[in-house]
């Protein structure tokens, strides 16, 4: 990941569904390398309106689409604020990440993206109940829920996690091979 951080100065990630890339990185060696690596791993790339025209990839039908497969949407954005606006409009509010060496952009992103977990230069795979010390993850919630019945202060609070990194990836799964297979819809 550090290699891509050095070559792609600003990239915004919405989990694995959408990759937002600063417009200045279009047609750069770093982006080309990243797209080749994704293709090598079997990831199908769809494009938003700009990326579809620029990269000649299939056009995405909706930015709200969750693929549940080895696919993602790529789109180009003008700046960090347009990335934040896109994420807050179309994202799931679960986990979002910015990959950048620009501290001001990272700080703005971490403060303004309205998601349960917001990361800077670290793998979104860190967003896990066990890794956060919460015990086994039994479910996820991206809503801002309120407790029912009598409540104390804890019942009035929700949790938002912010992680700052320098290219860390999850490596506690060494020796584990993950495979994706399509399951029949019932």
C-alpha positions in Angstrom: 0.0 0.0 0.0 2.8 2.4 0.7 3.9 2.2 -2.9 0.5 3.4 -4.0 0.4 6.1 -1.3 3.6 7.5 -2.7 2.4 7.4 -6.3 -1.3 8.3 -5.8 -1.3 11.4 -3.7 -5.1 11.6 -3.1 -7.4 8.6 -3.4 -10.7 8.2 -1.6 -12.1 4.7 -0.8 -15.7 3.8 0.0 -15.2 0.3 1.3 -14.7 -1.9 -1.7 -17.7 -0.7 -3.7 -16.4 2.6 -4.9 -12.9 4.1 -5.5 -12.9 7.9 -5.9 -9.7 9.2 -7.5 -8.5 12.8 -7.7 -8.9 14.0 -11.3 -5.2 15.0 -11.5 -4.3 11.3 -11.1 -6.1 10.3 -14.2 -3.8 8.6 -16.7 -0.9 8.4 -14.3 1.4 5.4 -13.9 0.2 4.8 -10.3 -3.5 4.6 -11.3 -2.6 2.4 -14.3 -0.7 0.0 -12.0 -3.5 -0.1 -9.5 -6.1 -0.9 -12.3 -3.8 -3.6 -13.6 -3.5 -5.2 -10.2 -7.2 -5.1 -9.7 -7.8 -6.7 -13.1 -5.2 -9.3 -12.3 -7.1 -10.3 -9.2 -10.3 -10.5 -11.2 -12.0 -7.3 -10.1 -14.4 -5.8 -12.7 -14.2 -2.0 -12.8 -17.3 0.0 -13.6 -17.1 3.8 -14.2 -19.0 6.7 -13.0 -19.9 9.3 -15.8 -16.3 10.7 -16.0 -14.4 7.5 -15.5 -16.7 5.7 -18.0 -15.8 8.2 -20.7 -12.1 8.5 -19.7 -11.2 4.9 -19.1 -13.7 3.3 -21.5 -15.0 0.9 -18.8 -18.7 -0.1 -18.5 -20.9 2.6 -17.0 -22.3 2.1 -13.5 -26.1 2.2 -13.3 -26.1 3.6 -9.7 -23.6 4.8 -7.1 -25.8 3.1 -4.5 -25.1 -0.4 -5.9 -23.5 -3.0 -3.7 -21.8 -5.6 -5.9 -21.4 -8.5 -3.4 -18.8 -9.7 -5.9 -15.3 -8.9 -7.2 -16.3 -5.5 -8.7 -16.2 -1.9 -7.9 -17.0 1.5 -9.3 -14.3 4.1 -10.1 -15.0 7.8 -10.5 -12.9 10.9 -10.6 -13.5 13.8 -8.3 -12.3 17.4 -8.3 -11.1 17.7 -4.7 -11.5 16.3 -1.2 -14.7 18.2 -0.7 -16.4 16.6 -3.7 -15.2 13.2 -2.5 -16.7 13.9 0.9 -20.0 15.0 -0.7 -20.1 11.9 -2.8 -19.4 9.6 0.1 -22.0 11.3 2.4 -24.6 11.1 -0.5 -23.9 7.6 -1.8 -21.9 5.7 0.8 -23.1 3.1 3.3 -21.9 5.1 6.3 -19.9 2.0 7.4 -16.2 2.4 6.7 -14.5 4.9 4.5 -10.8 5.6 3.9 -8.6 8.3 2.3 -5.2 7.5 1.0 -3.1 10.7 0.8 0.1 12.3 1.9 -1.7 15.6 2.3 -2.4 16.1 6.0 -5.0 18.9 5.5 -7.0 16.7 3.1 -6.8 13.8 5.5 -8.0 15.9 8.5 -10.9 17.4 6.5 -11.9 13.9 5.3 -11.7 12.4 8.8 -13.8 15.3 10.3 -16.5 15.5 7.6 -17.2 12.0 6.3 -20.2 10.8 8.3 -19.4 7.1 8.7 -19.0 4.8 11.7 -15.3 4.3 10.9 -13.1 6.7 9.0 -9.5 5.8 8.2 -6.4 7.6 6.8 -3.8 5.5 5.1 -4.8 2.2 6.6 -6.7 -0.9 5.4 -10.5 -0.8 5.9 -10.2 -4.4 7.0 -9.2 -3.0 10.4 -12.9 -2.2 10.9 -13.9 -5.4 12.7 -15.4 -6.0 16.1 -12.6 -8.2 17.2 -9.9 -5.9 16.0 -11.6 -3.0 17.8 -11.6 -5.1 21.0 -15.4 -5.5 21.1 -15.3 -9.3 21.0 -16.8 -11.4 18.2 -18.6 -9.3 15.7 -22.3 -10.3 15.7 -23.6 -7.6 13.4 -23.1 -4.2 12.0 -25.1 -1.0 12.2 -24.6 2.2 10.2 -27.7 3.9 11.7 -27.7 6.3 14.5 -29.8 4.2 16.9 -31.3 5.1 20.2 -31.8 2.8 23.1 -35.3 1.9 24.2 -36.6 1.9 27.8 -34.7 3.4 30.7 -31.2 4.5 29.7 -28.1 5.8 31.2 -25.5 8.0 29.4 -24.1 5.0 27.5 -27.5 4.4 26.0 -27.5 7.8 24.5 -24.1 7.5 22.7 -23.0 5.9 19.5 -19.5 5.1 18.5 -17.4 6.6 15.7 -13.9 5.3 15.1 -11.1 7.3 13.4 -7.9 5.5 12.5 -4.7 7.3 11.2 -2.1 5.1 9.6 0.9 5.1 7.3 0.0 2.3 5.0 -0.8 -0.5 7.5 -2.6 -3.5 6.2 -4.2 -6.4 8.1 -1.7 -9.2 8.3 -3.2 -11.2 11.1 -4.8 -13.5 8.5 -1.5 -15.0 7.3 -2.0 -18.4 5.8 -5.7 -17.8 5.4 -6.8 -18.0 1.7 -10.0 -16.1 1.0 -11.9 -17.1 -2.1 -14.9 -15.5 -3.6 -17.6 -17.6 -5.1 -20.9 -16.6 -6.5 -23.8 -18.2 -4.5 -27.1 -18.9 -6.2 -29.9 -16.4 -5.3 -32.9 -18.1 -3.7 
